[in-house]
Amino acid sequence: MFDMPVIDILYILTWWLTLVFITLAFIPTASILFKRFVDKGYIFAKVIGVLILSYVIYIGGYLKIIPFTFPAVLGVLVVLVGLNYLVFRKMSLKFSQLELRLFVIEELLFLAVLFFWSFVRAHQPAIEGLEKFMDYGFVRTMLASGTFPPQDMWLAAIAKPEVGEIIPDNISGFYINYYYFGHLVAAVLTRLSLLPAVITYNLQLATLAAFTFVGSFSLDINLLSMGEKKLNWRKMIMAGFLSAMLVTFAGNLHTIYAFTKGYPMGEGLPPPPWQVGWDFNPNNYWYPNATRFIPFTIHEFPSYSYIVSDLHGHVNNIPFVMLMLAGLLALLQYGKIKLKTVIGLGFLLAVFYMTNAWDLLIYGALAVGVLLLLSLKRVGKSKPVFKPQIVKLAASIVVLAMSFLLFSYPFRTNFRPISSSVGINCGYEAMEAMGWVEAPIEGATVEPVEFGPFAVEAGKCQVTKPWMHLVLWGFFYYGIIGYFFFLLLPKIKKFKNWKLNIEKFRTDIFVLLLITLSVLLLWAPEFVYIQDIYPAHFRANTMFKLGYQAYIMLSLVAGYTITKLIFNFQFFHHRRISLWLTFSKIVYTAILLLMTFVVLIYPLFGISSYYNGLSEYKELYGLGWLKERYPEDYAAVVWLDLQADNLCRKTDGCPVVLEAVGDSYTTYGRVSANTGLPTVVGWPVHEWLWRGSYDEAGKRKSEVETIYTSSDLTEVRRLLQRYAVSYVMVGQLEKEAYPELNESNFQRLGKAIYSSGTTKIYLLEY
């Protein structure tokens, strides 16, 4: 395929067959959970299988009863297969010709996207840049140590504390204090497939893209078919494919700047497109600008994530988000609340907390909304509007919360939330205008005004220009208008006596829930933000994480709306207005399709730029960059990586390796990230974010410099023993970071056990 080397094709097929085996094992479970789906939830059998297998391995490792080895992972999977097919025999499941046809279509779509994005990644497979060191380091750490919670590869434990030293609670245990369950999924699939992690990092990214594509496809074909007496095959496939393209590969209306003269970055607010001047010059379009358009903020979407290829929490959670949306849609289809379903939703929320905690709040709210609607009686003229069954609803929410707490407990015992305060955007300015606080003195530090979990900070005021909001989200707002005017309103008009119930409006209820929640998410950062360590970009992460999920949900709505508009030209039956409405619909749909074209061309710019026009195929191996840039260090890292798993099994935890410390997003930390062996400290700003304080990382940074440069052998020995350092890396980056490097210390305290040119690895024997 596309002149892909045989070895890469074998890698992809091995990985795919591993996923196929998991899928076949969990078809019975998916078929029961999604029995009213036209495709019986086939794609979600993959997601459920991967999820349950990974969670069982996690709990087994946490309780120290299941080793993280290939035989153990395979054994767990075999047991899960047996349990699934006991259910299969009991339920006597049978599939129609249409369902089997959809199984094949969805599997072929999955394989096609897996191959396509693997091919794209192979043109720039480097596990380097942005967050890749962190993401790959998490995966490699889990594979090396095999214990849960996993060690923090960038903050080694203190082996010999000072007399009377108290270790702060936020670093106690020295475990990864981040949302790492998605990385665990990648590690489990790596272990099961028997492929090297340096290959599977890129395969996992392609897998997430395939999950996103086919999951969106399945959601929209089921959304479109819900309530239909006769299924339109062509209509279903078109709806599914369009939604899949929008969710997975589209951008936003910022690509309209590709048809202008462009604008320089870093010179204040970007100008509106109509002020720039029209001139189609795609070479001037810089694709990341679509995610950094509003100053000091981030507003990414899946297509950008797959292009830059960080295996980060918000990307790892997309398959589980799709599963949650499918579960809620299936619940609405069924029309009744079931205890096991609510427990399953609670389990998913626990997984969200462990994978990308922001999604817990978002989809927890959506789940409660669905439960609320299912607790309502019919609504009509003769009955009070929205009369809830309070007891039933309350019981459901309690079960949901208890399930979440139970399934997330192992993770929560070793995790400290990065932030627990909510900031009020422009709150201090509002209080100042009302005379409640005094204007801050220039240069003076002003303490936040706190109201419970809310904090009002001086100088934290950023407001988005309305036109910028429309550039980013205008496509979706326009689609929402069409949905309300052309799809929902005519349907309501048919009910002359206004007798509305969930059974007749299940599709619209689901769509309205997605729209309502998404719009709230898009506007929330204008009013509130979750506090973090970034002063000027204080609402960036909030806008990023909330807008990301809004993008996914609104893309599904847009695909559904566009398909319904194309296939349904019947509106009100009143003759005097039907012609006008038909004309309005044609004009509206034409503009909507033009907008769709504008957002769908985004990956052409992104792929062309990031992957150099797909001009040079480099294979799926992710460490080629290190070999090209630092060949001697590369050889040492690969040698140590090959020893890592055995070294961790022989000792009580993985041995500590010392390497140079550098800033985040640099190539420093390359030994720990690529072997999974912990180092004294790596990427200090990341540790600052995870721990809520720079004290520990800052102190260790200077201590590492002392170890490499001091002539005081006693002090060097003390610091090495403090962190139980076993191996010391002396390579090109160490020599660049510490020009006064004193290598004789390591020669006196140990011996060189590996050398490649001027790069050496010392084993300490103090």
N, C-alpha and C positions, 0 to 999 in steps of 0.2 A: 504494500500500500504506500503510494507516494514515495517509492524508492526507499522504504524503511528497511534497515538492516534486519536480517533474520533473527539476530539475538534479541532485538527490541520487540519484534513480533512475538517471539516465544515468551518474553517477559509479560507482555500484555495478555496473551492467551492464558498463561498460567494464572495470572491474577484474576482474569475474567472467569475462568473455570472454577476457581476458589469461590467466587461470589455466586456463580450458578449453583454450586453445591449447597451453599447456605440458603439460596432462594428456594430450591426444590424441597429442602428440609422444612421450611416454614410456610409453604403454600397452604397447608391445612389451617394453620392459625390465622393467616391473612384472610382466607376464604370465609372463615367464621366471623371474624371481626368486620369484614366488608362484604357481607353476603348480598347486600342490595346494590353494590357497585357493578357496573356493567362489565368491568374487567376483574371482578372479585379481589381488587386490591393487589394485583400481581406484583407490581413494582415495590409495594410496601412490605411484601414478604422478604425482600432483600434487606430493607431497613430494619424491620423487626428482628430478623435473624442476626444481623450484625450487632444490633443494640443489645439484645438479650445475651448473646455469646460474650460480648465485651463486659457487660455488667456482672455476669457470673464469674468471669475471670478476675474482675476487679475485687469482688467480695471474697473470692477464694484467696487472692493474694493478700487482702487486708487481714483476713483471719489466719493467714499463714497455713492454709490447708491445701491450696492448689498452686503448684509451682508454675511460673510463667515460661513453660517450655513447649516445644512442638507436640510431643506426645500428650501432655496434659491438655492443651488447647484442643487438639483433635479428639481426645477422649470426652471432653465436655460437649463438643459439638455432636458426637455420636449419641451421647445420652439425650441431648435435646432433639435429635432426629427421631429417636425412639419414642419420646414423649409426644412429638407431633403426630407421628403415624399411629399411635394408639388412639389419638383424637380422630384421625382420618378414618380409621376402621369403625369407630363408634358412630361417626356422623354420616358415613357412606356418601362422601362428597362426589358429585358428578358435575362435569363442566360441559356447557353447550358448545356448538361449533363456533359461535360468535366469540365466546369467552376464550376459547383456545386460540382463535385467530388474534385476539387482542394480546394474549400472552406472548405470541410470537412477535407481533409488531413491537410491543414494548421492549422485549429482550433485544431485538435487532436495533432499535433506536438507542438503547443503552450501550450496546456494543459499538455502534457507529460513533457516538459521542466520546466514548472511552478511547477509541482508536484516534479520532480526530484531535482531541485535546492532548493525548499523549504525543502525537505527531507534532503539534504546535510546541509543547513544552520541550521536546527534544531539540528545538532550535535555540533554546536558551535554558538549559536544564540546571543552571548553577543554583545550588542551595546557599545563596549568599545575597546580601542586600535586604533592606527593610527588616522584617521580623523573622526571616528564614532561619537564622542561627538559633533563635529562641525556639521556634516551632520544631525544627529538626532535633535540637538538643533535648527537648522534652521526649520525643519519640525514642531517641537513642538511649536516653537515661532509663526509660522503662524497660527497654529490651536488655540493657546491660545489668541493671540491678534486679529486675524481676520482682520487686517488692512494692507494696502500696500502703500508704501514700509514697510516691517516689521522692528520692532525694532531690534537693535543689542543686543543679549542676554548677550554679554560679554563687553558691554560698555554703561552703563546706562547714560541717559541724565543728564546734570547738572541742577538741579532744582533751586539752589540759587548761582549764580555766584558771585564772589567777585566784589567789586566796581571797575569799569573801566576795568574788565577782558574782553579780546577779545577771543572768542572761535575760534580756527583755523578752516579754511574752510574744511579741510580734515576730521573733525569729526562733522561738523555741522549737526544737524538733528539726529545724533546717530542711523542712519539706518544701516542695513547690507550692507557693502560695498564689496559685492562679487557677484558671478554669481549664483543666487538662484532660477531661474525659474524651474529648474528640481526638486528642493526640493518642490516647490509649487505644481508641478504635483503630487508628492507623497502625499502631504497634501490634495489636492482635492479628490484624489481617497480614501484616508482615511476617509474624511468627507462623501463621497457618499456611501461608503460600510458600514459605521457605526461600523467599527472595531477599536479597540484601536491602537494608533500609535506605541506602543511598540511591536505589532504584525506585523503591516503593513510595518514597516521598512524592515523586512526580506522578506515579501511578495513582496515588490517593487523591491528588488534586484533580486528575482527569476523572476519577471515580465520583468525586463530589459534583463535578460539572454534569456528569451523566445522571446522577441521582436527581439533581436539580431539574434537568431537562425532562426526564421521564416522569418524575413526580408531578411536575406542573402539568404535563400532558395528561396524566391520569386524573388529576383533580378537575381539570376543566372539562374533560369528556364526561365525567360523572356529574359535574355541576350542570352541564348542558342537557344531559339525559334525564335528570331528576324530574319526575312528574310527567315525562313524555310517554304517551301511550304507544307511539310508533317511533322507533329509533331511526334516525337518518345517519347512515354510516359515514357519508362524505362530510356531513356537517360536524359530526363528532371528531373525526380525524383532523379536520381543518382547525377547529377550535382548540384542540389539544396541542397541535403543532404550533399555532400562533402564540398561545400562552407560554409554551415551552421556550420559544424563541425570545419572547419579551422578558421572561423571568431570568433566563440564563445568559443571553447574549446582548440584550439591548442596553442602551445608555439612557441619557435624558436629552432634553431639547437644547442642551448646551452645544451639541454638534452643529447647530445652526451657524455657529461662528466659523465653521469650515467654509461657509459660503460668503465670508467677509474677509476684510484685509487683516483681521486678527487684532490682538491687543497685547501690549507688553505687560508682563507680570511684575509685581513688586512696586507699582507706582500708584497706590491707592485703590479705590474701587474700580473694578472692570467696567468699561462703558457698556450701555445697552447695545445689542446687536444692530439696531436701526441707526445708531450714531457712528458706527465704525466704518461703514461703506461696504457695499456688496461687491465681492470679487472672489470667485471660487478659486481657492488656492489651498488644497488639502495638505500640502507640505508645511504650511504655517500653523496647522492645527496641532496643539499639544494635548493629548488625550487626558493626562492627569488633571487638567484645569477643570474638567467636568466634576471632579470630586473635591475641589478646593476653591470653588467659585465665590462663595460667601467668605469674606475675610475672616481669618482666625477660626475657621470651622472645617469639619470633614463631613462629606455627604456621599459616601461610596455606595456601590451597588454590586451585585454578584459578578457582572461581566468584568468590571475593573479588578475585582478580587481574583478572578481566574487568570487574568492577564498578568498581574504582578506576582501571583502565586505564593502568597503567604498562607501557610496552613494554620490560620488563626481561628479563634473560637467562633466568631460570627460566621465563618465559612463552614467550619466543621459541623455546626448545628443545623445547617440548611436541610439535610435529609430528615432530621428529627422534627423540624418545623413543618415540613411537608406532611410527615406522619401525623402530627398534631392536627393540622388543618383537615386532613382526610378523616381522622377520628371524629372530629367535631361535626363534619359534614355527614358522616355515617350515623352519628347520634341523632342529628336532625331528621335524617331519612327514616330512622327507626321510630322516632317520635316519643320515646319513653326513656326515662332515666333508669339505668341498670347499675347495680352496685359494682359489678366487676368492671364496667366501663369507666366509672368514676375513679376506681382504684388505678386503672390503667392510665388515665389522664394525670393522676397524681404522680405516678411513676415517671411519666414523660416530663412533668415539671421538675422533678428531681434531677433528671438527666440534663434539662436545660440549665439548672443551677450549676451543675458540674461542668458544663460545656461552654456556656455563654450566659452568665447570670442575668444579664439584662433581659433576655427572652423570657425568664420566669415571670416577671411582672407583666410583660406584654401579653403573653398567651395565657397566663393565669387569669387576667382580666377577660380575655376572649372566652375562655372556658366557663367562667362564672356567668358571662352573658348568655351563653347557650343554655346552661343549666337553668337560668332564670326564665328564659323563654319556654323551655320545656316544662317548667313548673306552673305555667299559666293555663287557665281554662280558656275556652273559646271566647273571643271578643265579638260582641254584637250589640245592636241597639238596646236590646232588652236586658243586658248585663253590664255591671260596672266595668269600666275599661281597666285592663291589666289587674285583675284580681289574683294575686299570687297565692300559691299554696305554701305558706310560710314555713311550716314544719318540714315539708319535703325538700324545699330549697335549702333551708338551714342544715338539714342532715347531709345533703349532698356536698355542701361547701365544707362541712366538718370532715367528712370522709376524704374529700379532695386534699384538704390541708394535712390531715393525719398521714395520708399516703405519701405526700411530698416529704414530710418530716421523717418518716420511717425510712424511705428509700435513699434519702440524701444524708442520713445520719453519719455513715462512715466518712463521707467527704467533709461534712461540717465539723467533725471533731478535730480536724487538723487544718482547718481553713479559717483565716481571719479576713472578713470583708475589706476590700481595699478602701471603700468609702461608705459612710452611713449617713452623711449629711446632704441635705437638699438646699442648694442655693437659690435665691430669688433674683432673677435677672432684673437689673435696674432698680432693685428694691431700695438700696441706700439713697439713690437719687430721688425716688418717690418720697421717702421719709424726710429727706432734706427739704424738698419742696413744701411739705406739709409742716415743717418746723419741728419735727420730732427729733432730729439729730442736727448737729452743727456740721457745716462744710468742713471736710478734712483739710488740714494744713499741708501745703505742698511739701512732699518729701517725707512726711510723718507717717508712721505705721498706725493704722486704725484697726482696732480689734473688731471682728464681726459681731453683729447684733444677732443673738440666737433666740429662736422661739421653738423649743422642743427640737425636732429633727431638722428644722429650717434655719438657715443662716443667711443674713443679709450682709454682704461684703462691699466695702467702698471700692469704687473703680471697676466694678464688675457690671458693665452695662453695654450690651451689644444688641442692636436691632437690625433685622434683615430688611432690606429694601423690598417692597412688594413685587417689583418687576423681576428681581433676582429669584424670588420664590417661584414666580411663574416660569422662568427659564428652566429651573430645575424640575418643577413638578407640574408645569402647565399641561403636559400631555395627559396626565392622570386626572387633573381637574376637568379638563375638557371631556374626557371619557366618562367621568361621573355625571356631568350634565346630561350627556346623551343617554346614559342609563336611566336617570330619573325621568327625563322628558319623553323618550321614545320607547322605553321598555316597561318601566314600573307604572307610570301614570296611565297608559292605556289598559294595563291589566287591572288596575284598581277601578277604572271606569266601568268595567264589565260587571262589577258587583254593585248593582243599583241600590240594594238595601244595606250596603256597607256591612256585610257579615263576613268578617275576616277570621281565619284560623290558621294555625301553624301548618296543617296538612296541605292547604292550598297554596301557601306562600313560603314553603320551606326554602326554595332556591333564593328568593328575594330576601328572606330573613338572613341567610348566610352572607349574601352579597352586601346587604346593608350593614351587617356587623363588621365586615372587613373594611368597608368604606368609612364608617364612623370611627373605628379604632385607628385606622391609618391617618385620617385627617387630624385626629387628636395628637398622634405621634409626631406629625410634621410640624405642628404649631407649638407643641410643648416646650421646645428649647427657646422659644421667644419669651417664655415666662419663668421657667425653672431649669436647673441643671444639677447634675450630680457632681459634687466637689471632687477635685483631684489635685495633682501637684503642678499643673500647668497654668501659670498666671494669666498670660495673654490669651491662651486657647481654652479658657475655663469651660466653655460649653461645647467644645469640639467633639468630645467623646459622646456626650449626650445626644447631640444631633446625629452623629455617626450611627450609633447603635439603634436609636429609635427610627431614624429615616431608612435604615437598611431594611428593617422588617416591613415598614410601610411600603417600600418599593416592591417587595415580594408580593404582598397582598394585593396592592393596586394593579400590578402587572397581571395577576390572575383575573381581576375584575375587568381590566381592559381587553384581554383576550376573549373573555366571555361576551362582553358588550359588542365588540367589533363583529364577532361571528353572528350573534343574534341580529344585528342590524343588517348584515349582508343577506341573511337567509330569510328575514321576515320583513316584508314590505306592507303588511296589513296593520292599520292603526284603528282609529275610531271609525265607526261605520256611518257616521253622519256625513252625508254627501257634500254639504257645503264646505266642510273643512278637510275632508280626506285628501283632496288634491293638493291643497296647501301644505298639509303635513307631510305628504309623500315627497313633495319638492324640497321641503325643509330637511327631510331625512337624507335625501340624496346629497344635498349640499353639505350637510353636517358630516355625513359618512366620508365624502370625498376629502374634506379637510382632515378628518381623523386618520384616514389612510395615509395622507401626506405626512402628518405628524409621526405616524407609525414608521414610515420610511426613514424619517430624520433620526429617530431614536435607534433604529435597527442598524444603521450604518456605523455606529460607534465602534464595534470591534474591528472594523476595517482599519481604522486609524490606530487603535490600541495594539492590535496584533502586528501591524506593519512596523510600528515604532519600537515596541518592546522586543520583538523577535526579528528585527532587522529585515522585514519583508519576507520572512521565511526563506532567506537566501542561503543559509548554511546549516545543514543538519549536523548536530553534535552528539546524537544519541541521548539516552535517558539517564546516563550516569551523572550524578549531581555534584561530583567533586572535581570535575575537569578544570574548573576555574582555579582551584588551589594548586593543581599541578602546573598550570600555565604561569601563575604569578609567583608562587613560592615553591618551586620543585623540591627543594631539600626538606622544607617543612612538611610538604605533602607526603613525602615518603615516610617521615617520622610519624605523622598523624595516622596514616594507613596502618603502619606497623603496630602502633599502640591500640588502634581500633580493633585489630584482629585479636589482640590479647584481652580486650576489655571484659568480654563476657566471662571468660575463665577466671580472670582476676577478681571479679565481683563474687563469683561463686565460692572461691577459695577463702575469702575473708568475710568478716561480719560487716557487710556493706562494701561499697566500692572504694578502692584506694583513691587517695587525693593526689591530683596532679597539679603542679604549680606552673602557671604560664603568665605572660605579661598581661597587664590590665589596660584596657583602652576604652574609649567612649562607646556608647551604644550605637548600633548601626554601622560599626566599623568591622574590620576583619579580625579584631582582637576577640579572644574567646573561642578561637577556631579549634583548639584541642578538646576542650570540654564539650563543646557543641557537637563535634563530630565523633566523639567516643562515648559520651554519656558519663564519663568519669568526672566527679566534682572537682572544682578548683576553688582556691581560697576566696576569690571574688571575681566576677565577670559582669560586664555591662552594668556598671554601678547605678545608672539612672533607672534602669529596669528594676533593680532591687529596691531602689528608693520608692518607686511606684507600688511594688508588691508589698513592701513592709511598712509604708507610711512614714519612713524616716530615712535620711541619708547618713545618719550617724555611723551605723555599722559598716556600710559599704565604703564610706569615705575613710574611715579608720583603716579598713583592710587594704584599701588602695595604696596608702602610704606604707603599710607594713610590707606589702609585696615588693615595693620599690626598695625598701630597706634590705629585704632578703637578697635581692639581685645585686645590690650595689655596695652594701656595707662591708667594711673590713673587720668588723667586730664579729668574730666567729661565734662567740658565746651568744650574742644577741640573735644572730642568724639561726643558730641551733634552737634557741628558745621559741622563736616564731614558727619555725618549721614543725617543732614538736607540738606547739599549741594547736595547730590544725592537722596534725598527723599526716603531713605531706610525705608521700612515698616516692613520687616521681617528679623530676624537675625538667621542664622543657627549656632548652637553650637554642633558640632558632633565630631566624631573620627578624621576626617581629620583636623578640626580646631585645635584640641588639639595637633595633631602631628605637624602642621605647626607653631603653636604659643605656645610653652611650658609655656610662661608667661601669658597665656590668662587670662583676668580679666573679669569674667562673671558677676561680681556685677554691672558693668556699665549698662548692659541690664536689670538687675533686677530693677534698679532704674529708667530707662527710659521707661520701658514697663512691660509686663508680659509674662510668658511662657504659650503659648496656646496649645502646644503639647509637649509631652515627651515620649521617648521610651528608657528605661534604663537611661543611662547618656546623651543621645542625646536630645536636646531641640530646639524648635523653638519659638523665642520671637516675639511678636507683639509690636512694639514701639508706645508709646503714648505721645511723647514729643510735 
